[in-house]
Amino acid sequence: MRKRFRLCFLAALAVLMCSCSTLDKLNPFSSAPINKNKPAELAKIVPSAELHAVWQAKIGTSGEYVFTPAVAGVSVFVAARDGALARIDEGRQVWRIGAGQVVSGGVGSDGKLVVIGTPKGEVLAFDAATGKEIWKTRVSSEVLSAPLVGDGLVLVRSGDSRIFGFEAADGKKRWVYQHSTPALSLRSHAGLALAGHTLLAGFPGGKLVALSTVNGAALWESAVAMPKGSTELERVADVTSSPVIGGREVCAVAYQGRVACFDLSSGNLLWSREASSSAGLDMDAKSVYVCDEKGGVLAFDRSNGSSLWKQDKLFLRGLSRPLVLGGAPNKYLAVADSQGVVHLLRSEDGGFAARFASDGGEVAADPQLFKEGLVVQTLNGGIYALSVK
């Protein structure tokens, strides 16, 4: 089981080195074994739903990065570490190009533009219809998360806690926002969320910030979690996943922190509960769902944060962000794990409804809604469009 995080001393070690160091022995997400616990074996289930592949495809491997597929209508855009970028419609490859360099962040698309980022901070934009490069620009540090295309902008997060707003038409920089970073933080592929002209982003130190897409100004800042503990490692409380917006609310979760929901317009806290997650969360009209660090799937009442249920049969299986699927009366929750298995849970009680095994590679990227199901990408480069019935 691998998680895509590293601990970086941004200030304390500045005298000794000019860049962040990988501290695998301290990193709680390191591939090095930290205890003798093993991932839970999967018990047989009696399926109450069907989860099957409508189509599958292949792209290059992810290496040390995480590549989130982008969905626009029937099109799925995928990328790989070696620079491969492809458009797949209904399982048919429409085009495939090579960026000519290593890619580290992607993919973002609105169906017209496709955007990826590189370890050198380059941002490359392509025509979604043809794959032809339209423009390129640069940010201040490596791009680890998928750019967000919307509101006439390409919104890019760099590894040094800056967010850039570029004009979608020509790549001209409109604004840049920078947030302070604590001495020790997790290197993550946390994404962005957009609601109209408001951009939501979580940061190291447990902060959630709302920005104006017009000029990049901060509209409000609230605490998802407060760092606590006697050591810098214990005080890591970072928002390492994308916020989720539902109506007038936005919710986020922090590693070694809390899950919390806020009023979207003001940032006022509605409720919070203790939880630790690097994978993320999703919500529906009734509940907020979180995959925690130990492999538990938790459901909280969206109105007040009270606990509804917990699924603990996926212990230490390295779960992805949960994804709400379907509608009443057949509503499900999909989560994928470090062995490439996609689990379908019943949203009302967390019970197992179905299961699908992919190529065995970890699903580290967030599963994406696609037609009547979802699409997932494994670190091995497998792309699977799954249908739920």
DRENBAKE-106227 format. One record per residue (C-alpha): x, y, z; residue number from 1; residue in one letter. Coordinates in steps of 0.05 Angstrom, whole numbers. Example, Ala and Ser with C-alpha at 12.3 -4.5 7.8 and 13.67 -1.06 7.14 Angstrom:
BEGIN
   east  north     up num residu
    246    -90    156   1      A
    273    -21    143   2      S
! end
This chain:
BEGIN
   east  north     up num residu
      0      0      0   1      M
     28     67    -21   2      R
      3    138     -8   3      K
     28    196    -49   4      R
     56    240      6   5      F
    123    264     31   6      R
    140    306     91   7      L
    178    369     74   8      C
    214    414    123   9      F
    203    482     90  10      L
    238    525    141  11      A
    273    485    195  12      A
    321    452    146  13      L
    331    511    100  14      A
    400    523    127  15      V
    421    452    111  16      L
    389    444     42  17      M
    358    485    -12  18      C
    297    442    -24  19      S
    248    396     11  20      C
    274    328     33  21      S
    238    262     32  22      T
    236    236    103  23      L
    212    165     92  24      D
    227    142    163  25      K
    182    197    190  26      L
    130    196    134  27      N
     66    161    157  28      P
     51    147     83  29      F
    119    118     66  30      S
    120     50     31  31      S
    168     26     85  32      A
    131    -18    136  33      P
    114     18    200  34      I
     77    -38    235  35      N
     61   -111    228  36      K
    -12   -100    211  37      N
    -33   -126    143  38      K
    -90   -102     99  39      P
   -155   -138    111  40      A
   -170   -198     69  41      E
   -233   -190     29  42      L
   -289   -235     52  43      A
   -339   -261      1  44      K
   -401   -219     -8  45      I
   -470   -232    -35  46      V
   -478   -178    -88  47      P
   -542   -137    -88  48      S
   -519    -94   -147  49      A
   -477   -104   -210  50      E
   -411    -68   -221  51      L
   -378    -84   -287  52      H
   -331    -53   -338  53      A
   -365    -21   -398  54      V
   -297    -11   -429  55      W
   -224     -9   -408  56      Q
   -162     23   -438  57      A
    -88     31   -423  58      K
    -42     91   -415  59      I
     29     94   -386  60      G
     44     84   -313  61      T
     40    139   -261  62      S
    107    128   -228  63      G
    113    171   -166  64      E
     55    217   -188  65      Y
    -21    213   -187  66      V
    -62    225   -250  67      F
   -136    240   -243  68      T
   -176    226   -306  69      P
   -219    283   -332  70      A
   -290    270   -355  71      V
   -328    315   -404  72      A
   -392    284   -431  73      G
   -374    217   -463  74      V
   -300    235   -467  75      S
   -247    214   -416  76      V
   -179    248   -418  77      F
   -120    211   -386  78      V
    -46    222   -378  79      A
     17    186   -354  80      A
     85    202   -326  81      R
    120    192   -393  82      D
     80    249   -424  83      G
     26    207   -458  84      A
    -41    243   -463  85      L
   -102    213   -494  86      A
   -176    223   -507  87      R
   -222    162   -502  88      I
   -294    164   -526  89      D
   -337    103   -508  90      E
   -274     61   -502  91      G
   -247     85   -570  92      R
   -182    124   -571  93      Q
   -196    188   -610  94      V
   -125    214   -606  95      W
    -61    203   -567  96      R
     -1    249   -564  97      I
     65    255   -528  98      G
     81    317   -489  99      A
    155    304   -499 100      G
    172    309   -425 101      Q
    154    280   -357 102      V
     84    299   -333 103      V
     67    303   -259 104      S
     -3    333   -254 105      G
    -67    322   -293 106      G
   -115    320   -325 107      V
   -161    381   -325 108      G
   -213    393   -379 109      S
   -279    428   -394 110      D
   -289    389   -459 111      G
   -256    444   -501 112      K
   -188    450   -468 113      L
   -144    396   -437 114      V
    -90    416   -388 115      V
    -32    380   -354 116      I
     28    401   -311 117      G
    100    381   -304 118      T
    152    373   -248 119      P
    187    435   -276 120      K
    124    477   -266 121      G
    104    480   -339 122      E
     30    482   -355 123      V
     10    455   -423 124      L
    -58    466   -455 125      A
    -85    426   -514 126      F
   -146    428   -559 127      D
   -194    375   -534 128      A
   -219    359   -604 129      A
   -151    347   -637 130      T
    -98    343   -583 131      G
    -61    401   -614 132      K
    -21    444   -565 133      E
    -53    513   -558 134      I
     -9    547   -507 135      W
     39    535   -450 136      K
     61    575   -390 137      T
     98    565   -325 138      R
     83    567   -251 139      V
    132    574   -192 140      S
    139    500   -173 141      S
    120    429   -193 142      E
     48    415   -211 143      V
     23    354   -172 144      L
    -53    361   -178 145      S
   -100    364   -236 146      A
   -111    435   -263 147      P
   -183    459   -260 148      L
   -215    489   -322 149      V
   -276    533   -310 150      G
   -303    604   -307 151      D
   -260    623   -367 152      G
   -197    604   -329 153      L
   -146    550   -321 154      V
   -133    544   -246 155      L
    -67    512   -227 156      V
    -40    494   -159 157      R
     36    491   -152 158      S
     75    452   -100 159      G
     94    514    -61 160      D
     23    530    -40 161      S
      9    580    -95 162      R
    -53    580   -139 163      I
    -50    612   -208 164      F
   -108    636   -251 165      G
    -93    636   -326 166      F
   -138    658   -382 167      E
   -165    595   -415 168      A
   -162    627   -484 169      A
    -88    644   -487 170      D
    -55    625   -421 171      G
    -43    696   -398 172      K
    -36    701   -323 173      K
    -93    738   -290 174      R
    -73    730   -217 175      W
    -34    689   -167 176      V
    -50    673    -94 177      Y
      0    649    -43 178      Q
    -15    617     25 179      H
     34    609     82 180      S
     61    540     96 181      T
     80    509    164 182      P
    150    482    176 183      A
    129    411    164 184      L
     75    392    113 185      S
     52    336     69 186      L
     68    336     -5 187      R
      1    321    -36 188      S
    -40    323   -100 189      H
    -98    361    -67 190      A
   -144    390   -119 191      G
   -190    450   -124 192      L
   -265    460   -125 193      A
   -305    513   -162 194      L
   -373    543   -146 195      A
   -391    600   -193 196      G
   -339    654   -184 197      H
   -313    623   -119 198      T
   -253    576   -116 199      L
   -243    531    -55 200      L
   -175    502    -35 201      A
   -148    467     26 202      G
    -78    480     52 203      F
    -25    454    100 204      P
    -40    474    172 205      G
   -113    453    164 206      G
   -139    516    129 207      K
   -194    521     78 208      L
   -194    584     35 209      V
   -246    613    -12 210      A
   -218    656    -69 211      L
   -250    701   -120 212      S
   -237    676   -191 213      T
   -241    749   -214 214      V
   -177    772   -180 215      N
   -152    716   -135 216      G
   -169    754    -71 217      A
   -185    713     -9 218      A
   -259    718      8 219      L
   -253    680     73 220      W
   -208    631    110 221      E
   -231    579    160 222      S
   -198    523    200 223      A
   -216    452    183 224      V
   -167    429    237 225      A
   -119    460    286 226      M
    -49    431    292 227      P
    -36    399    360 228      K
     19    359    393 229      G
     89    369    421 230      S
    128    353    358 231      T
    125    381    287 232      E
    105    312    262 233      L
     47    308    311 234      E
     26    378    291 235      R
     17    360    217 236      V
    -57    373    203 237      A
    -61    386    128 238      D
   -120    387     81 239      V
    -93    339     28 240      T
   -155    327    -13 241      S
   -205    368    -52 242      S
   -262    404    -17 243      P
   -332    382    -36 244      V
   -388    432    -50 245      I
   -461    417    -41 246      G
   -512    472    -47 247      G
   -495    526      3 248      R
   -444    484     40 249      E
   -372    464     29 250      V
   -339    407     68 251      C
   -266    386     76 252      A
   -225    337    117 253      V
   -154    341    144 254      A
   -101    289    160 255      Y
    -94    283    236 256      Q
   -151    332    242 257      G
   -226    337    230 258      R
   -280    333    179 259      V
   -317    400    177 260      A
   -372    434    138 261      C
   -378    509    127 262      F
   -426    560     99 263      D
   -403    571     28 264      L
   -416    646     27 265      S
   -386    665     94 266      S
   -340    609    116 267      G
   -377    602    182 268      N
   -369    533    213 269      L
   -432    491    212 270      L
   -404    429    247 271      W
   -340    388    255 272      S
   -321    318    279 273      R
   -255    285    294 274      E
   -228    246    235 275      A
   -162    235    198 276      S
   -162    228    123 277      S
   -114    242     66 278      S
   -160    210     14 279      A
   -219    257     19 280      G
   -295    258     23 281      L
   -360    264    -15 282      D
   -431    282      3 283      M
   -503    274    -18 284      D
   -567    308      6 285      A
   -566    268     71 286      K
   -495    248     89 287      S
   -421    265     86 288      V
   -376    205     73 289      Y
   -302    201     92 290      V
   -249    147     81 291      C
   -202    150    140 292      D
   -129    131    147 293      E
   -143     62    175 294      K
   -188     41    118 295      G
   -253     58    152 296      G
   -310     88    112 297      V
   -350    136    156 298      L
   -418    168    144 299      A
   -439    232    181 300      F
   -506    266    181 301      D
   -498    326    135 302      R
   -543    371    178 303      S
   -507    363    244 304      N
   -447    317    237 305      G
   -474    260    279 306      S
   -447    191    263 307      S
   -492    147    219 308      L
   -450     85    205 309      W
   -379     59    196 310      K
   -353      5    149 311      Q
   -290    -25    179 312      D
   -279    -87    135 313      K
   -228    -51     91 314      L
   -176    -42    145 315      F
   -109    -15    118 316      L
   -129    -25     45 317      R
   -108     46     27 318      G
   -175     73      5 319      L
   -187    127    -48 320      S
   -234    185    -41 321      R
   -306    160    -36 322      P
   -354    176    -93 323      L
   -430    180    -88 324      V
   -466    144   -145 325      L
   -538    138   -167 326      G
   -601    165   -136 327      G
   -658    143    -90 328      A
   -676     89    -78 329      P
   -612     58   -106 330      N
   -556    103    -81 331      K
   -487     76    -72 332      Y
   -417     96    -50 333      L
   -356     74    -90 334      A
   -286     69    -60 335      V
   -224     39    -91 336      A
   -163     10    -56 337      D
    -88      0    -61 338      S
    -97    -68    -95 339      Q
   -140    -40   -151 340      G
   -207    -66   -124 341      V
   -268    -21   -130 342      V
   -319    -31    -74 343      H
   -392    -11    -80 344      L
   -426      4    -13 345      L
   -498     17      2 346      R
   -504     90     23 347      S
   -558     77     75 348      E
   -517     29    118 349      D
   -447     19     88 350      G
   -459    -54     71 351      G
   -423    -84     10 352      F
   -466    -85    -53 353      A
   -415   -105   -107 354      A
   -340   -109   -122 355      R
   -296   -102   -184 356      F
   -223   -122   -190 357      A
   -180    -82   -239 358      S
   -107    -95   -258 359      D
    -82    -98   -186 360      G
    -51    -28   -188 361      G
    -68     22   -134 362      E
   -124     71   -149 363      V
    -92    132   -118 364      A
   -129    184   -160 365      A
   -200    205   -143 366      D
   -252    163   -179 367      P
   -294    206   -227 368      Q
   -368    205   -243 369      L
   -380    178   -313 370      F
   -449    167   -344 371      K
   -486    117   -300 372      E
   -423     97   -262 373      G
   -352    118   -253 374      L
   -282    117   -284 375      V
   -218     99   -247 376      V
   -145    100   -265 377      Q
    -94     55   -232 378      T
    -20     70   -222 379      L
     -6     15   -272 380      N
    -42     57   -325 381      G
   -106     18   -329 382      G
   -168     59   -345 383      I
   -236     28   -327 384      Y
   -305     56   -342 385      A
   -351     20   -294 386      L
   -427     16   -296 387      S
   -472      6   -236 388      V
   -538    -31   -241 389      K
! end
